Amino acid sequence: MQQQLAEIQSIVEDVLKLAKDKGATQAEASMSKVEGIAVSSRLKEVETVEFTNDGGLGITVYHGKKKGSASTADLSPQALKLTVEKAIEIAKHTGDDDCSGLADKELMAYDFPDLDLFHPIELDTESAIRQVIAAETSALNVDPRITNSDGASYNANLGTKVYGNSHGLVAGYNSSRYSMSCVVIGEQDGEMQRDYSYSVGREVGMLSSPEQLGIEAAQFTLGRLGARTVKTCKVPVLFDREIAAGLFGHFISAISGGNLYRKSSFLLDQLGQQVLPSWLNITERPHILKGLASSPFDHEGVKTQDMDVVTNGLLNHYLLTSYSARKLKMQTTGHAGGIHNWFIQHTGDSDKEMLAKLGTGLLVTELMGQGVNIVTGDYSRGAAGFWVENGVIQYPVHEITIAGNLSDMLKNIVAIGAVQETRGSVQTGSILIEQMQVAGE
């Protein structure tokens, strides 16, 4: 893969030189190549085996303040030349935009740390097939009420990513990502429920065993059998850690530059203001070794750095690209392409203590629908989970809707659990919201 990295860097350098020779005042290009396998089974029979071996290059050129972009999956010299010419042709016919252009040269990642993101293994389909069938077998053997399967899957991807621009930057790195999941269906008294379990990591050894994954999928599904609805009420709501990151996903959208300069965010003009409880801090750490969202630079080549996004509930930073930063007369924060490993502070409460703090209310384990308005903060989504009384789970619930306003929900976070969800870019525990509207019977 090191040879592939050098080859891709050479292609990016050539493309940038070609763009410059053809009259571009600035240019940037990114190229990736991915090799991988995806294997799935259903009811212990192999369903699909897919091999991935593809790549692509995208280039953006600037003629003064005019911008043109083009991309290609054909990496032959002739196709690359044509792609550059297309981008330059497009740039000639676009209008001037004072905010366009590369990120500032002094922010580039000319040197950066090795984040230990690459742990290659042989892409062995036979081994993958054994693992997905083992996961399903394990799940189907847990209980006779597990009557069907929606399948198990295994994915392994080895990739190379290179970014370069006319500031003299050509930077790249290799990375690996492995994942496995299992989904099963349970039946009781003529009612069916489904649930799943999954595992993901930069190293294949970081994944749960197929047997453990299957057992978890079955147990989660069994826990949902016998679900009821509840009467419409206003109660505290506890978001399980697996879905809690989604709440902060809405927060991320609301403080992202694109929504802010378009004035389509419920957190407009909130820099330096109280947006979360005064005990709550959010930190971003892009250089965590083997981190799922670790990256030495963003999609514009800007070097990533540690950031205290929220301190004592006060918003310290928006999340900006070079374009949105210029629109807002600020400086990019290195967030072209998204966030890099957020850590949400917790209150030290165990799962049992979180239920005790919930008291009587709703534990939400699944959300459905897209009823979130980032402009107003209005929040309304279908939900399923468990009804809790006096800190003890009573029975599963489904076919309900929870509603509130994100601004109020975020400010009224009562506690965050100490057991963290670590399988994504936001690491958080379960989140307890003081009160929400629950619509049921």
C-alpha positions in Angstrom: 0.0 0.0 0.0 3.0 2.3 0.5 3.7 2.0 -3.2 0.1 2.7 -4.0 0.3 5.8 -1.8 3.4 7.1 -3.7 1.7 6.4 -7.0 -1.4 8.3 -6.1 0.6 11.2 -4.8 2.4 11.3 -8.1 -0.9 11.4 -10.0 -2.2 14.2 -7.9 1.0 16.2 -8.4 0.8 15.7 -12.2 -2.9 16.8 -12.3 -2.2 19.9 -10.3 0.8 20.8 -12.6 -1.4 20.3 -15.6 -4.1 22.6 -14.2 -1.5 25.2 -13.5 -0.1 24.9 -17.1 -3.6 25.3 -18.5 -4.1 28.6 -16.8 -5.6 27.9 -13.4 -4.6 30.4 -10.8 -5.3 27.9 -8.0 -6.1 24.2 -8.0 -6.8 21.3 -5.6 -7.3 17.6 -6.2 -8.2 14.6 -4.1 -7.9 11.0 -5.0 -8.8 7.8 -3.2 -8.5 4.0 -3.9 -10.3 1.4 -1.9 -9.9 -2.4 -1.9 -12.3 -4.5 0.1 -14.8 -7.3 0.5 -18.4 -7.4 1.7 -20.0 -10.7 2.6 -23.6 -11.3 3.8 -25.6 -14.3 4.8 -29.3 -15.0 5.6 -30.5 -17.9 7.5 -27.0 -19.4 7.5 -26.7 -19.3 3.8 -24.3 -17.1 1.9 -26.4 -14.3 0.2 -23.8 -12.0 -1.4 -20.0 -11.8 -1.8 -18.7 -8.5 -3.2 -15.2 -7.4 -4.0 -14.4 -3.7 -4.2 -11.4 -2.3 -6.1 -12.1 1.2 -7.3 -10.9 4.7 -7.0 -11.6 8.2 -8.3 -10.1 11.6 -8.6 -11.8 15.0 -8.2 -10.3 18.3 -9.1 -11.3 21.9 -8.5 -9.7 24.8 -10.3 -10.0 28.5 -9.8 -9.6 31.3 -12.4 -9.4 34.2 -10.0 -12.7 34.0 -8.2 -14.3 31.6 -10.7 -14.5 28.0 -9.8 -14.9 24.7 -11.7 -14.9 21.1 -10.6 -14.8 17.7 -12.4 -14.2 14.1 -11.4 -13.4 10.8 -13.0 -13.2 7.1 -12.1 -11.0 6.5 -15.1 -7.4 7.1 -14.0 -5.7 6.8 -17.4 -3.5 9.8 -18.4 -5.9 10.7 -21.2 -9.0 10.7 -18.9 -7.1 12.7 -16.2 -6.2 15.3 -18.9 -9.8 15.5 -20.0 -11.0 15.9 -16.5 -8.7 18.9 -15.9 -9.8 20.5 -19.1 -13.5 20.0 -18.2 -12.9 21.7 -14.8 -11.2 24.7 -16.4 -13.9 25.0 -19.0 -16.6 25.0 -16.3 -14.7 27.7 -14.3 -14.7 30.0 -17.4 -18.5 30.0 -17.4 -19.2 30.5 -13.6 -19.7 33.8 -11.8 -17.2 35.4 -9.5 -17.5 34.5 -5.9 -15.3 36.5 -3.5 -15.4 33.6 -0.9 -14.1 30.9 -3.2 -10.5 29.7 -3.3 -8.1 27.4 -1.4 -7.8 27.5 2.4 -5.0 29.8 3.6 -1.5 28.4 3.0 -0.3 28.8 6.6 -3.0 26.3 7.7 -1.9 23.5 5.5 -0.8 20.1 6.9 2.7 20.1 5.5 3.7 17.7 8.3 1.4 15.6 10.5 1.5 12.6 12.9 1.0 9.0 12.0 -2.4 8.2 13.6 -2.0 4.4 13.3 -5.1 4.1 11.1 -3.8 1.3 8.9 -4.0 -2.4 10.0 -4.3 -4.5 6.8 -5.2 -8.2 6.7 -5.6 -10.6 3.9 -9.1 -10.1 2.4 -10.2 -13.7 3.0 -13.8 -14.4 1.9 -13.9 -17.9 3.3 -13.1 -16.5 6.8 -15.7 -13.8 6.4 -18.3 -16.4 5.4 -17.5 -18.5 8.5 -17.9 -15.4 10.7 -21.3 -14.2 9.4 -22.7 -17.7 9.5 -21.4 -18.1 13.1 -23.1 -14.9 14.1 -26.4 -15.9 12.7 -26.1 -19.5 14.2 -25.4 -18.0 17.6 -28.4 -15.6 17.4 -30.8 -18.3 16.2 -29.8 -20.7 19.0 -30.5 -18.2 21.8 -34.2 -18.8 22.2 -37.0 -20.5 20.2 -38.8 -17.1 19.9 -35.9 -16.0 17.5 -37.7 -17.3 14.4 -36.0 -15.5 11.5 -33.0 -13.5 10.4 -32.5 -10.4 8.4 -29.0 -11.5 7.9 -25.4 -10.9 9.1 -22.7 -9.0 7.2 -19.0 -8.5 7.3 -17.1 -5.7 5.6 -13.4 -5.0 5.3 -12.0 -2.0 3.5 -8.3 -1.0 2.9 -8.1 2.6 1.5 -5.6 5.2 0.4 -6.5 8.9 0.4 -4.4 11.8 -1.0 -5.1 15.5 -1.1 -3.0 18.1 -2.9 -3.2 21.8 -3.9 -1.3 24.5 -5.5 0.1 25.7 -2.1 2.6 22.9 -2.6 0.8 20.4 -0.4 0.5 16.8 -1.4 -0.4 14.7 1.6 -1.9 11.3 2.0 -2.3 8.2 4.3 -3.6 4.7 4.3 -6.4 3.5 6.5 -8.4 0.3 7.3 -11.9 -0.3 8.6 -13.7 -3.5 9.5 -17.3 -4.1 10.6 -19.7 -6.9 11.3 -23.4 -6.8 12.1 -26.3 -9.2 12.7 -30.1 -8.6 12.5 -32.7 -11.1 13.7 -36.4 -11.3 14.1 -38.4 -12.6 17.1 -42.0 -13.6 17.4 -44.4 -13.9 20.3 -48.2 -14.1 20.4 -48.3 -13.3 16.7 -46.3 -10.1 17.1 -42.8 -9.7 15.4 -39.9 -7.5 16.4 -36.4 -7.1 15.1 -33.2 -5.7 16.4 -29.5 -5.9 15.7 -25.9 -5.7 17.0 -22.8 -4.4 15.3 -19.1 -3.9 15.8 -16.6 -1.7 14.0 -12.9 -0.9 14.3 -9.6 0.0 12.5 -8.2 -3.4 13.5 -10.0 -6.6 12.8 -9.1 -7.7 16.3 -11.1 -4.8 17.7 -14.4 -6.5 16.5 -16.6 -8.4 18.9 -16.6 -12.2 18.2 -19.4 -13.4 15.8 -20.9 -15.5 18.6 -21.1 -12.5 21.0 -22.6 -10.3 18.2 -25.3 -12.9 17.5 -26.2 -13.3 21.2 -26.5 -9.5 21.6 -28.7 -9.2 18.5 -31.0 -12.0 19.9 -31.1 -10.5 23.4 -32.0 -7.0 22.1 -34.7 -8.5 19.9 -36.2 -10.6 22.7 -36.3 -7.5 24.9 -38.7 -5.8 22.5 -41.3 -8.6 22.4 -44.6 -7.8 24.0 -44.3 -4.1 23.2 -47.2 -1.9 24.1 -48.0 1.7 23.5 -48.4 4.3 26.3 -50.9 7.1 27.0 -50.0 10.6 25.8 -48.0 12.3 28.5 -45.1 14.7 29.4 -42.3 12.8 31.0 -38.5 12.7 31.3 -36.9 10.9 28.4 -33.6 8.9 28.4 -31.9 8.5 25.1 -30.0 5.2 25.0 -26.3 5.7 24.3 -26.6 4.0 20.9 -28.9 6.7 19.6 -27.7 9.6 21.9 -25.0 10.6 19.4 -27.8 11.5 17.0 -28.8 14.4 19.3 -25.4 15.8 19.0 -25.5 15.2 15.3 -28.3 17.8 15.1 -26.2 20.1 17.3 -23.3 19.7 14.9 -25.5 20.6 11.9 -26.7 23.7 13.8 -23.2 25.0 14.4 -21.8 24.1 11.0 -20.8 27.1 8.8 -23.0 26.2 5.8 -26.2 26.4 7.9 -25.0 29.5 9.7 -24.2 31.7 6.7 -27.5 30.6 5.1 -29.2 31.6 8.4 -30.8 28.2 8.6 -29.9 27.2 12.1 -31.6 27.4 15.5 -28.2 28.3 17.0 -27.6 31.5 15.0 -25.4 34.1 16.8 -24.8 31.8 19.7 -21.0 32.0 19.8 -20.0 32.5 23.4 -23.5 31.9 24.6 -25.0 29.2 26.8 -26.2 26.3 24.6 -25.8 23.4 27.0 -25.9 22.9 30.8 -23.1 24.7 32.7 -21.6 21.4 33.7 -21.2 20.1 30.2 -18.0 20.2 28.1 -17.4 18.9 24.6 -13.9 18.3 23.3 -12.6 17.3 19.8 -9.5 15.2 19.5 -8.6 14.5 15.9 -5.3 12.7 16.6 -6.6 9.7 18.7 -4.6 6.7 17.6 -6.8 4.2 15.7 -9.8 6.6 16.1 -12.7 6.0 13.8 -13.0 9.7 13.1 -9.3 10.5 13.4 -7.7 12.5 10.6 -4.5 14.5 10.3 -6.1 17.0 7.9 -9.5 17.9 6.6 -10.8 17.8 3.0 -9.1 21.1 2.2 -5.7 20.0 3.6 -6.1 22.1 6.7 -4.2 20.6 9.7 -6.6 19.3 12.3 -6.1 20.2 15.9 -7.5 19.7 19.4 -10.5 21.9 20.1 -12.7 22.6 23.1 -15.9 23.1 21.3 -18.1 23.7 24.4 -16.8 24.7 27.8 -19.1 24.9 30.8 -22.1 24.9 28.4 -20.7 27.9 26.4 -20.2 27.5 22.7 -16.6 28.3 21.8 -16.4 27.5 18.1 -18.5 27.1 15.0 -17.5 24.3 12.6 -16.2 26.0 9.5 -14.7 25.3 6.1 -12.7 28.0 4.3 -15.7 29.0 2.3 -18.2 29.3 5.2 -15.5 31.0 7.2 -15.1 33.7 4.6 -18.8 34.1 4.4 -18.9 34.7 8.1 -15.7 36.8 8.1 -13.9 34.2 10.3 -11.2 31.6 9.9 -11.7 27.9 8.9 -11.6 25.5 11.9 -10.6 22.5 9.7 -14.0 20.9 9.4 -14.3 20.4 5.7 -15.6 16.9 5.6 -17.0 16.8 9.2 -15.9 16.4 12.8 -13.0 14.4 14.2 -13.7 12.4 17.4 -16.0 14.3 19.8 -15.9 13.4 23.5 -19.0 14.4 25.4 -18.5 14.8 29.2 -20.5 12.5 31.4 -21.9 12.8 34.9 -20.4 9.6 36.1 -23.7 7.7 36.4 -23.9 4.0 35.7 -26.8 2.6 33.6 -28.7 1.8 36.8 -28.1 5.3 38.2 -29.3 6.8 34.9 -32.6 4.8 35.2 -32.9 5.9 38.8 -32.5 9.6 37.7 -35.1 9.0 35.0 -37.5 7.8 37.6 -40.8 7.4 35.8 -40.6 8.0 32.1 -39.4 6.7 28.7 -36.1 5.0 27.8 -35.8 5.4 24.0 -33.7 2.8 22.1 -34.9 3.4 18.5 -35.9 6.5 16.5 -37.7 6.7 13.2 -38.5 9.4 10.7 -36.9 12.7 9.8 -39.0 15.1 11.8 -36.2 17.5 12.8 -36.1 21.1 11.7 -32.6 22.6 12.0 -33.9 26.1 11.3 -36.4 26.2 14.2 -35.1 23.3 16.3 -38.5 21.6 16.3 -38.1 17.9 17.0 -40.7 15.2 16.4 -39.8 11.6 15.7 -41.3 8.1 16.0 -39.8 6.1 18.8 -39.6 2.7 20.5 -38.0 1.7 23.8 -39.1 0.9 27.3 -41.4 2.3 29.9 -39.7 2.9 33.2 -41.3 3.4 36.7 -39.3 4.3 39.8 -36.1 3.5 38.0 -37.1 0.0 36.9 -37.9 -1.1 33.3 -41.5 -2.3 33.2 -42.2 -3.2 29.6 -41.2 -2.5 26.0 -43.1 0.3 24.1 -43.6 1.1 20.4 -45.7 3.1 18.0 -45.2 6.4 19.9 -43.8 9.8 19.0 -41.6 12.1 21.1 -41.5 15.8 20.5 -39.7 18.9 21.8 -37.4 21.7 20.7 -33.7 21.0 20.3 -32.7 24.3 21.9 -34.7 23.4 25.1 -33.7 19.7 24.9 -30.0 20.5 24.8 -30.2 23.1 27.6 -32.2 20.7 29.8 -29.9 17.7 29.7 -30.0 16.4 33.3 -27.3 13.8 33.1 -25.1 11.8 30.7 -24.1 8.2 31.4 -20.6 7.0 32.1 -20.8 4.0 29.8 -19.9 5.5 26.5 -20.9 4.6 22.9 -17.5 4.4 21.1 -18.5 3.1 17.6 -18.7 6.5 15.9 -17.4 10.0 15.6 -19.3 11.2 18.7 -18.5 9.3 22.0 -21.3 9.8 24.5 -23.2 8.0 27.2 -27.0 7.8 27.5 -28.6 11.3 27.7 -31.4 12.2 30.1 -33.7 15.1 29.0 -35.7 16.7 31.7 -39.0 16.5 29.9 -40.5 15.8 26.5 -44.0 15.3 25.0 -44.8 11.7 24.3 -47.7 11.0 22.0 -49.2 7.5 22.3 -52.8 6.3 22.8 
